[in-house]
Structures are given as C-alpha cells and as structure tokens.
Amino acid sequence: MRLVNRPTRLTTCAAALLLAAAAGCAPQDASPGGAHASGPGKESCEPGKLPTVAAGKLTVGTDKPAYAPWFVDDDPASGKGFESAVAYAVAGQLGYAKGAVAWQTVPFNNAFAPGAKKFDFDLNQISISAARRQAVAFSAGYYDVRQAIVALKGSKAAGAKGIAALRDVRLGAQVGTTSLDVINDTIRPTQRPAVFQKNDYAKSALKNGQVDAIVIDLPTAFYMTSEVKDAKVVGQFPATGTAKEQFGMVLDKESRLTGCVTAAVEALRKNGTLAALEKKWLTDAVAVPVLS
C-alpha cells in the first residue's frame, strides 16, 4: 500500500462508517494475481515498472546445471534454449530488456517449496499441479508436457511396446517430478523406482546399468539420447485425465506479478511466439510411439 493513499482510504472509511455501520472498508487487493484482482490492466502492468524483487530488474530463477534443450551450454543468460528464450520473451512483454534480467540459481524442489521467494519467477520444467499451488502461484502454462521413457538399446525396456512391459524393469526418475508420478501411478512397477536428486544422476545411473530405463519429459529425453551412447527413446506416455500437463512459471504465493506474468505468457501464445520457440528449440516428437 502506498502511504499517499492512506488519507483517501481513511476518509472513505470514515464516510462509510457514518452512512452504514455494517459496511466494511478494508482496502482490497486489486493487484495482478491478488485475491480481488479482475485481471491485469494497462496501469497495473505498466511496462518496466512492476514491484519486482530488485527495482528496475527482473530476477529469474532456474536450477544448475541448466539442462539442454531448455538452456544451452548451462548458460541461462544466453537466450539460447527454449526456457531461456521464453524467459526473455516474457521479460520483453513486461517491459524489461535483456540487460535488466538477472538470473538466480534455485534448486528444483526449492522453487515450489513453501516460503518467501527471492526471485520474481522461476522456470525449470516445473509442472503446474494443485498440490504445488498450495505453496506457490503459477503463471499460465507455457509448454504442454509429454513424458517419455529412455532405455539402452538391447535392454528389456528398449523393446517395450506398451506400459505393461515396463512393470518388471528397473526404473528411475528425478525426485519431486511428474516423471516419478508416471512411474508410480501409470506404470506401477513391481519394484520401487530409483529416485535421483538431479537428472544428471539419473543419466549416470542409466549409463552404468544401475537402472534399465528412466522417465523424463520428451525434449530432455531426446537430448539425453545424444549424451548417452546406445540410449533410445522407447516411447511417450498418453495424457491422463482431461487437463493437460503444463510447465508454468513459479511465483511467490502472494506475488503481485502473477497476473502480469500470466498475461505475458498468454500474449506470447496468442501471437505465435511460444509455438515458434518450441519449433526452434525442441525436437519434433511425431515419430515417437505412444505407449498404451
């Protein structure tokens, strides 16, 4: 609340109390994403003048290492890679030039853990979910997610034609991810899956034969096959339920930027920018069979 508004608010409250004792006059949060927001307007999302963590800067979080194809050469600030490019496109919509974007390292699970955030938004292949919404806010989705399975050629998992064939193989995924949910809820393996803090550890486990296959989002699966000799994308999993799984930008639960960031993402989807960036940076998945 700005101090210059207090006399006006107090005067209004006093008048309201005299006219109707039952009428309340608590200030309403009409900020973007606030409880009483009616949608971001021209003034509330004035380009370059948002209530960011650092004045005049837009602070964006992601994990380290920052994996391809989401980020190129582990350098989020390069603008190369799908999520890096999306971050700068959103920044531009919000009125921040590339030089006004500051990157911050945020471990995957910390991004959506309860508590105040030191970033304005974080993007790190984080799927929007009702459970996570209990602790943080999300922007509109910027990528429709497809989960896939990667295995070494010649392994039992590599020859799987359906989900049932994966139930007796050793599977792994990163902790706290929807990839791990797919293993537990869709595949339902006979043995407990291996859980890794980072995808790099999952990749090493696949290389070393500690697991037969790993579940991961489809674009990262393609990238992983270029890094692991004799690895192949076995297939992708069908969407479950009526709602699409989407990656969203994570914001503080009470962030006043949520509405503005969502408006920026929706504008980029509408004008074709997101589709163009996906085509440029993410591998086409047409040839990957859907496991049933």
C-alpha positions as CSV (number, residue, x, y, z in Angstrom):
1,M,0.0,0.0,0.0
2,R,1.3,3.4,-0.9
3,L,1.4,5.9,2.0
4,V,0.0,8.7,-0.2
5,N,-3.2,6.7,-0.5
6,R,-3.9,6.4,3.3
7,P,-5.7,9.7,3.8
8,T,-8.1,8.9,1.0
9,R,-8.7,5.4,2.3
10,L,-9.2,6.7,5.8
11,T,-11.6,9.4,4.7
12,T,-13.6,6.9,2.6
13,C,-13.8,4.5,5.5
14,A,-15.0,7.2,7.9
15,A,-17.7,8.3,5.5
16,A,-18.7,4.7,5.0
17,L,-19.0,4.1,8.7
18,L,-21.2,7.1,9.2
19,L,-23.5,6.1,6.3
20,A,-23.7,2.4,7.2
21,A,-22.3,0.9,10.4
22,A,-22.5,-2.6,8.8
23,A,-20.4,-1.7,5.8
24,G,-16.7,-2.7,6.0
25,C,-14.0,-0.6,4.4
26,A,-10.8,-2.7,4.4
27,P,-8.5,-1.9,1.4
28,Q,-9.0,-4.5,-1.3
29,D,-6.0,-6.2,-3.1
30,A,-6.7,-5.4,-6.7
31,S,-3.1,-6.1,-7.7
32,P,-2.4,-8.6,-10.5
33,G,-2.9,-12.0,-9.1
34,G,-4.3,-10.7,-5.9
35,A,-7.4,-12.1,-4.2
36,H,-9.7,-9.4,-5.7
37,A,-7.9,-9.0,-9.0
38,S,-10.1,-8.5,-12.0
39,G,-7.2,-9.1,-14.4
40,P,-4.1,-7.1,-15.2
41,G,-4.7,-3.8,-16.7
42,K,-2.6,-1.2,-18.5
43,E,-1.7,0.6,-15.3
44,S,-1.2,-2.4,-13.1
45,C,1.2,-4.0,-15.5
46,E,2.9,-0.8,-16.7
47,P,6.0,-2.0,-18.7
48,G,9.2,-2.0,-16.7
49,K,7.6,-0.6,-13.5
50,L,6.4,-3.7,-11.7
51,P,7.0,-4.3,-8.0
52,T,10.0,-6.7,-8.6
53,V,12.4,-8.1,-6.1
54,A,15.1,-5.7,-7.2
55,A,13.9,-2.3,-8.5
56,G,14.3,-2.0,-12.3
57,K,15.3,-5.6,-12.6
58,L,13.5,-8.9,-13.3
59,T,15.0,-11.7,-11.3
60,V,14.5,-15.2,-12.9
61,G,15.4,-18.4,-11.2
62,T,16.4,-21.8,-12.5
63,D,18.4,-24.9,-11.4
64,K,22.1,-25.6,-12.0
65,P,23.1,-27.4,-14.1
66,A,20.6,-25.9,-16.6
67,Y,19.9,-28.7,-19.0
68,A,19.6,-28.6,-22.8
69,P,17.4,-28.2,-24.7
70,W,15.8,-25.9,-22.2
71,F,19.1,-24.0,-21.8
72,V,22.2,-24.2,-24.0
73,D,25.7,-24.8,-22.6
74,D,24.4,-24.4,-19.0
75,D,24.0,-20.7,-19.5
76,P,20.5,-19.4,-18.8
77,A,21.5,-15.8,-19.6
78,S,22.5,-16.7,-23.2
79,G,18.9,-16.5,-24.5
80,K,19.5,-19.9,-26.2
81,G,17.4,-22.9,-25.4
82,F,13.6,-23.0,-25.0
83,E,13.2,-21.8,-21.5
84,S,15.9,-19.2,-21.7
85,A,14.2,-17.8,-24.8
86,V,10.8,-17.9,-23.2
87,A,12.1,-16.1,-20.1
88,Y,13.4,-13.2,-22.2
89,A,10.3,-13.1,-24.3
90,V,8.2,-12.7,-21.2
91,A,10.6,-10.1,-19.8
92,G,10.2,-8.2,-23.1
93,Q,6.4,-8.3,-22.7
94,L,6.8,-6.9,-19.2
95,G,9.0,-4.1,-20.4
96,Y,12.4,-5.4,-19.3
97,A,15.3,-5.5,-21.8
98,K,17.7,-8.4,-21.8
99,G,20.2,-6.4,-19.7
100,A,17.6,-5.9,-17.0
101,V,17.1,-9.7,-16.4
102,A,19.1,-11.2,-13.6
103,W,19.4,-15.0,-13.2
104,Q,19.5,-16.7,-9.9
105,T,20.3,-20.4,-9.1
106,V,17.3,-22.1,-7.4
107,P,17.3,-25.9,-6.8
108,F,14.3,-27.6,-8.4
109,N,12.5,-28.6,-5.3
110,N,13.2,-25.2,-3.6
111,A,11.4,-23.4,-6.3
112,F,7.9,-24.6,-5.3
113,A,8.6,-25.2,-1.6
114,P,6.7,-23.1,0.9
115,G,8.2,-19.8,1.9
116,A,9.0,-16.4,0.5
117,K,10.9,-16.3,-2.8
118,K,14.0,-14.2,-3.8
119,F,13.0,-14.4,-7.5
120,D,10.3,-12.8,-9.5
121,F,9.5,-16.0,-11.3
122,D,11.3,-19.4,-11.8
123,L,11.1,-21.7,-14.8
124,N,12.7,-25.1,-14.6
125,Q,10.4,-27.6,-16.3
126,I,8.0,-27.4,-13.3
127,S,4.6,-28.8,-13.9
128,I,1.5,-27.0,-12.6
129,S,-0.3,-29.0,-10.0
130,A,-3.0,-28.5,-7.4
131,A,-0.6,-29.7,-4.7
132,R,2.1,-27.2,-5.6
133,R,-0.4,-24.4,-5.8
134,Q,-0.8,-24.8,-2.0
135,A,2.6,-23.3,-1.6
136,V,3.2,-21.1,-4.7
137,A,1.5,-19.4,-7.5
138,F,1.8,-20.3,-11.2
139,S,1.6,-18.4,-14.4
140,A,-0.4,-19.7,-17.3
141,G,1.3,-22.8,-18.9
142,Y,4.0,-22.1,-21.4
143,Y,4.6,-25.7,-22.6
144,D,2.4,-28.7,-22.9
145,V,4.3,-31.6,-21.4
146,R,4.7,-35.1,-22.7
147,Q,6.5,-37.7,-20.6
148,A,8.8,-40.3,-22.2
149,I,11.0,-43.3,-21.3
150,V,14.6,-43.7,-22.2
151,A,16.5,-47.0,-22.2
152,L,19.7,-48.5,-23.5
153,K,19.4,-50.3,-26.8
154,G,19.2,-54.1,-26.4
155,S,17.8,-53.9,-22.9
156,K,14.5,-55.4,-21.9
157,A,13.0,-51.9,-21.5
158,A,14.1,-50.9,-25.0
159,G,11.8,-53.4,-26.6
160,A,8.7,-52.5,-24.7
161,K,5.6,-51.9,-26.9
162,G,3.3,-51.0,-24.0
163,I,3.2,-49.9,-20.4
164,A,2.7,-53.4,-19.0
165,A,6.1,-54.5,-20.4
166,L,7.8,-51.8,-18.2
167,R,6.5,-53.1,-14.9
168,D,9.3,-55.6,-14.3
169,V,12.2,-53.4,-15.3
170,R,14.3,-51.2,-13.0
171,L,13.1,-47.6,-13.5
172,G,14.3,-44.3,-12.2
173,A,13.3,-40.6,-12.2
174,Q,14.2,-37.3,-10.6
175,V,12.6,-36.7,-7.1
176,G,9.6,-34.5,-6.9
177,T,8.8,-34.7,-10.6
178,T,5.7,-35.7,-12.6
179,S,8.1,-38.2,-14.3
180,L,8.3,-40.0,-11.0
181,D,4.5,-39.8,-10.7
182,V,4.2,-41.5,-14.1
183,I,6.3,-44.4,-12.8
184,N,4.3,-44.8,-9.6
185,D,0.8,-44.0,-10.9
186,T,0.8,-45.1,-14.6
187,I,3.5,-47.8,-14.9
188,R,3.1,-49.1,-11.3
189,P,6.3,-51.2,-11.3
190,T,6.8,-54.3,-9.3
191,Q,9.9,-52.9,-7.6
192,R,10.4,-49.4,-6.1
193,P,11.9,-47.0,-8.6
194,A,15.3,-45.3,-8.1
195,V,14.9,-41.7,-7.2
196,F,17.6,-39.1,-8.1
197,Q,18.2,-35.5,-6.9
198,K,19.1,-34.4,-10.4
199,N,18.7,-35.7,-13.9
200,D,22.5,-35.8,-14.3
201,Y,22.5,-38.5,-11.6
202,A,19.7,-40.4,-13.4
203,K,21.7,-40.2,-16.7
204,S,24.8,-41.6,-14.9
205,A,22.7,-44.5,-13.4
206,L,21.4,-45.4,-16.9
207,K,25.0,-45.3,-18.3
208,N,26.2,-47.5,-15.5
209,G,23.4,-50.0,-15.7
210,Q,22.0,-49.2,-12.2
211,V,18.6,-48.7,-13.9
212,D,17.2,-50.2,-17.1
213,A,15.3,-47.0,-18.0
214,I,14.4,-43.6,-16.8
215,V,11.3,-41.5,-17.3
216,I,11.7,-37.8,-18.3
217,D,10.0,-35.2,-20.3
218,L,10.2,-35.8,-24.1
219,P,12.5,-33.0,-25.2
220,T,15.0,-33.8,-22.5
221,A,14.7,-37.5,-23.4
222,F,15.9,-36.6,-27.0
223,Y,18.8,-34.6,-25.6
224,M,19.7,-37.5,-23.2
225,T,20.0,-39.9,-26.1
226,S,22.6,-37.7,-27.7
227,E,24.6,-37.8,-24.4
228,V,24.3,-41.5,-23.5
229,K,25.7,-44.0,-26.0
230,D,23.2,-46.6,-27.2
231,A,20.3,-44.9,-25.5
232,K,16.9,-44.6,-27.3
233,V,13.6,-43.0,-26.6
234,V,11.3,-46.0,-26.3
235,G,8.0,-44.2,-26.4
236,Q,5.9,-41.4,-24.8
237,F,3.1,-41.8,-22.4
238,P,-0.5,-40.9,-23.2
239,A,-2.1,-37.9,-21.4
240,T,-4.2,-38.9,-18.5
241,G,-7.4,-37.1,-17.3
242,T,-9.0,-34.1,-19.0
243,A,-6.4,-31.5,-18.1
244,K,-3.1,-31.2,-20.0
245,E,0.1,-31.3,-18.0
246,Q,1.8,-28.0,-18.5
247,F,5.0,-26.3,-17.4
248,G,4.3,-23.0,-15.6
249,M,6.4,-20.2,-14.2
250,V,6.6,-20.3,-10.4
251,L,6.0,-17.2,-8.3
252,D,5.6,-16.4,-4.7
253,K,2.2,-17.4,-3.3
254,E,1.3,-13.7,-2.7
255,S,3.2,-12.3,-5.7
256,R,1.6,-9.2,-7.2
257,L,3.2,-10.1,-10.5
258,T,1.3,-13.3,-11.2
259,G,-1.5,-11.7,-13.3
260,C,1.1,-9.7,-15.3
261,V,3.3,-12.8,-16.0
262,T,0.2,-14.8,-17.0
263,A,-0.9,-12.1,-19.3
264,A,2.5,-12.0,-20.9
265,V,2.6,-15.8,-21.4
266,E,-0.9,-15.7,-22.9
267,A,0.1,-12.9,-25.3
268,L,3.1,-14.9,-26.4
269,R,0.9,-18.0,-27.0
270,K,-1.7,-15.9,-28.9
271,N,0.8,-14.2,-31.2
272,G,2.6,-17.5,-32.0
273,T,5.9,-16.7,-30.2
274,L,5.7,-19.8,-28.0
275,A,5.0,-22.1,-30.9
276,A,7.9,-20.6,-32.9
277,L,10.3,-21.0,-29.9
278,E,9.1,-24.6,-29.4
279,K,9.7,-25.4,-33.0
280,K,13.2,-23.8,-32.9
281,W,14.5,-25.4,-29.7
282,L,12.6,-28.5,-29.0
283,T,12.7,-31.7,-31.0
284,D,9.7,-32.8,-33.0
285,A,8.0,-35.8,-31.3
286,V,5.9,-37.1,-34.2
287,A,8.0,-40.3,-34.7
288,V,7.8,-41.4,-31.1
289,P,5.1,-44.1,-30.4
290,V,2.6,-43.6,-27.7
291,L,2.7,-46.5,-25.1
292,S,-0.6,-47.9,-24.2
